[in-house]
């Protein structure tokens, strides 16, 4: 493939991805703007302020995460851009928020896939939300008490205030929204380019090789550990689809399916999503290393508890069972 053909293909893929994401981001941006103008965002902020204080995060961060839960990471980023001018965060708090977004996002879509693959919708949803809250609170309070990552972080660049000026009202919002969407398109190009580079250099294969033993240590069946790495690296949608297919072929037990899907629910798309949060300014040790280690420990505990509780004589494994 010539350089021209590669660039054309890259831009085409990026544009198609951007259009799909813009359909999510733009409505969120409109809702946030209208809510701010009507005072609804401020009212919601007051309502969730006590809960967010327990996590040591400002109310606006709670609204961003709630948006992320329903729409996904890009919807959360769209909401984040709407609060960029008045959301004061330290690097530690931003990292905690980004980790919460990574653990639990796009629940209506992703958890439907999890259910189709063979695990309980509500149990895995509660697992994701619970781990997100506990980990986010742990990180935020640990950073506050230790003084680590206490540097203030500015998200004004998401709105492009220094470039588009300080216009207010609808015109100012339109300018900052256009800038945010343009930044998103450029980020998508960079992400797709990096994923291609990682694949061509063998970095993706190396990560896959490194992850497989970790998945086995956590208690996953060796048959499902290999296919689970697909979702861990590329996303729950891809991983869930592979597990659905393999479960039909190999007749995985309910335990095997649940452990694999618990892994995917908590840690998936480690390359793309991590790069996206790093671009916002999050700390890699918190959003990648800590996230993987917490996932490993939680899945290992579930695997051990399941093994202890199950009867000594296990009936033959049936096809994909829902818990």
Buried (B, 14 or more C-beta within 10 A) or exposed (E): EEEEEEEEEBEEBBEEBBEEBBEBBBEBBBBBBEBBEEEEBEEBBEEBBEEBEEBBBBBBBBBBBBBBBBBBBBBBBBBBBBBBBEBEBBBBBBBBBBBBBBBBBBBEEBBEBBBBBBBBBEBBBEBBBEBBBBBBBBBBBBBBEEEBBEEEBEBEBBBBBEEBEEEEEEEBBEBBBEBBBEBBBEBBBEBBBBBBEBEEEEBBEEBBEEBBEBBBEBBBBEBBBBBBBBBBBBBBBBBBBBBBEBBEEBEBBBBBBBBBBBBBBBBBBBBBBBBBBBEBBBBEEBBBEBBBEBBBEBBBEBBEEBEEEEEEEEEEBEEBBEB
